[in-house]
């Protein structure tokens, strides 16, 4: 970022990105509970499944927490990662039309996909407001 560049907006993606990993973890936890009910040999597998469910949820929340959608005075970008920080960006001067795509669920829960130039970011909270700020 340049010295004269200011951050206008910095936010995380919508929490809806956590639904699938949480459902996977719930399925694994239910399988683990069934394995625990099965007795000794299966309870070991239950412990492994429960640990896998915890790792699944932790990794998903970590990814969500470390992914930021950022709008500055000069560019729009998404940055993710902790150890290896990566970012994809587009210069505001090169952005023509900004598109917002929202499914029915997206309209109900307040998230959507924002497309600006070559950059497409899914699960952006309040995408219409974001697009107005971007333009």
Buried (B, 14 or more C-beta within 10 A) or exposed (E): EEEEEEEBBEBBBBBBBBBEBBEBBEEBBEBBEEBBEEEEEBBEBBEEBBEBBBEBBEEBBEBBEBBBBBBBEBBBBBBBEEEEEEEEBBEBEEBEEBEBEBEEEBEEBBBBBBBBBEBEBBBBBBBBEBBEEBE
